[in-house]
Amino acid sequence: MSTSLTTCEWKKVFYEKMEVAKPADSWELIIDPALKPNELGPGWKQYLEQHASGRFHCSWCWHTWQSANVVILFHMHLDRAQRVGSVRMRVFKQLCYQCGTSRLDESSMLEENIEGLVDNLITSLREQCYDEDGGQYRIHVASRPDSGLHRSEFCEACQEGIVHWKPSEKLLEEDAAYTDASKKKGQAGFISSFFSFRWCLFWGALCLVIVYLQFFRGRSGFL
């Protein structure tokens, strides 16, 4: 069963994964609600996660809603001489569109989502701070378009001028092709199972007829 985690609990996942990725270096993760995109000090690097999935809670009317357009900003710095690194992180909030309260409420995320997002962060750290091949970034299922439209007037990231990630037409075509293939595979499996069942019935009935005929002949001979 999935557990909902707040942004403060990112630290546990981050520290565990960095201990494996870079055990010789000491890294810290700082939650910074005032972090600004593209405002970097000397030696600092930026990574922007534009397609995270999270759930928001309004503390005024208790409304909750799911969003696949959560934006997370990371600023990263590594002191190579001291082998000490720092990551500053900001999860952009959203306004409640039911009560229109001016309070921008915190979001929570599922544990499996945070695991993947931290993997993406470490991939960026390897590339930008260590000049390594970081590997493959993980694209989450939740990044695919959800049922509702994103309302930019209620989004803190949009108000800061951040353009959200949007799925390409190719990605949408791949989704549609995968869905069609899954349906066809399911239909083919059903048809195959149906005909296999009919053959089993046929051979079973044939065996019963043979047994009956042999039994009938035996009784006739006996009489």
N, C-alpha and C positions, 0 to 999 in steps of 0.2 A: 504494500500500500504506500502511495506517495505521501511525503510529508511536505508541508509548505514552509519555506525558509525565508527569513527576512534578509535584507542586504547585509546586516551586521554579521550574519552567519556565513557569509562568503569567505571570511577570513580562515575558518577551519579548513574548507575545501582548498583554498589557495595555498595555505602553508603546507598541507599534506602533499599536494602535487609538486610544489616547488622543492620540497625536500627530496623528492625523487628526481626531478628534472635537473636541479642545480644544487646538489648537497654541499658543495664547497663555498657557496655564497649565502649571505644572509639577506632575506627580502622581507619587507613589511608592506602591508596593505592598509591604506588609510581611506576611510569614507569621507569625501569632501563634497558637500552639497553646493558649494560655491564655485566648483571647477568650471572653467569656461573653455569651449572648444577653440582650438588653434591659438590659444594664449599660452605659449610654452617658454619656460626659462631656458638658459643655456644648457645644452646636453640632454634636455628632456625630449622624449618621443611621445607620440599620440597613437592610440588605437581606439577606433569607434565601432562599437557593436550596434548595428542598426536594425536587427531583426530578431530581437529577443522576445520571449513570451512571458507575460506576467499577469498577475491578478491584482487589481486595485480595490481598495476599501475606503469608502467615504465615512469619516468619523462623525459627520453631521446627520445624514439620513440613513446610514448603514447600508447604502447601496454598494454592491460589488459588481465588477465587470472584468471580463477577460480581454486582453489585448495582445495581438501578435506584432505590435509596432512599438515595443518598448526599446528606448535608446539608452545605451550605457557608454559613458565616456571614461577612458583610462589615460592617464599621463604616467609615463614610466621613466625612471632614471637609474643608471648603474654607475657606481664609482668603482672602476676596474681596479684601482690601486688598493682600496680598502676592502674590495669584494663585498660591497654593501649596495643593495638596490632598494628602490622605493616605488610603489604604485599608488597613485591617487585615483579614486574611483567615484563616479557620480551616476546614479540611476535617475534619469529624468522622469518626472511625475506627470500625472494627468489630472485635470479637473473633473469633478463629478458633473455629468451632463444632465442629471435628473434634478438636483436641487440648485445647481449653479453656484455652489459655495466657492469662495475665493481660495479656500485651503487646497493646496496641492498635496494629495495624500500619497503615502508610501505604497510601494508595490511589494508583493511577495512572489516568489518563484518556486517551482517544483525542484526537488533535489536533482533529478536527472537533467533538467535544463541548466542548472548551475554547473554541473559537472562538465557539460559540453562547452559552456561559455568560458569557463576557466581554462579549458583546453585551448580554445581560440586565443585567449589572452596570452598563454604561455607560448603558443606558436608565434604570436607577434613579438613577444619578448625575445625569443631566440633570433628572430630575423633582425630586429632593430637594435637590440642592446648587445647581442653576442655575434652578429654578422654570420649567423648560421642559417642553414635551410630548416625553417621551422616545421615543414611538413604541410599537411592538408588541413585547411580550415573546415570546420564542421558546419554544414547547413542544416538547420533544424526543420523538422516537419512543421513546426508551428510557424515557420517563416512564410509558408504558403498563404495566399490570401484567405482571410477569414470571412465569415458571412456578412459582417457589417463593414461599412466604410469608415476609414480613419478620419476623425473630426479634428482637424489641425488647430481649430480655435481653442480646444480644450487641452492641447498637448504642449507641455513645457519645452520639449525639444524643438517643435515647430516654431514656437515663439522665439527661440534662440537662433533661428535661421538654419537649423540642421535639416537637410533634405533626406527623408527616409528612404531606406532600401526598398525597391519595388521588384517583384519577380519579372524576369524577362519573358517575352513571348515564347521563347524556346523552352523555358522551364515549365510554362503552363501547358505547352504542347506535350512535353514529356509526361506531365501529370495525367493529361487526358488519355494519352496512349497507354500508360500503365493501367489506368482504370479500365479501359476497353479490353486490354489483354487479360486482366484479372477476371472480368465478366465472361469473356469467351472461354477461358480456361475452366471456369466453374461450370459453364453450360456443357462443355465437352466432357468434363468429368461426370456430370449427371447423366448424359446420354450413354456414355460408356458403362456406367454402373447399371443403368436401366436395362440395357441389352444383355449384360452379363447376368442379371437377375432372371431375365426371361429364359436364357439358355439353361440356367440351373433348374428352373421349373420344368423345362422340356425334358431334360435328361432324368430328372427325378421321377417325372410321370412315366417315362419310358421304362425305367427300372421297375416301377411298381407294376406296370402291365406285364413285363416279362416274368416277374415273380408270381403274379396271379395266374398267368397261363401255365407255368410249370406246376403250380399247386393244383390247378384244375385238372391237368393231364394226369398227375399222380393219383388224384382221387378217382378219376375215371378208370384207370388201370386197376386200382385196388378193388373197385366195385365189379 
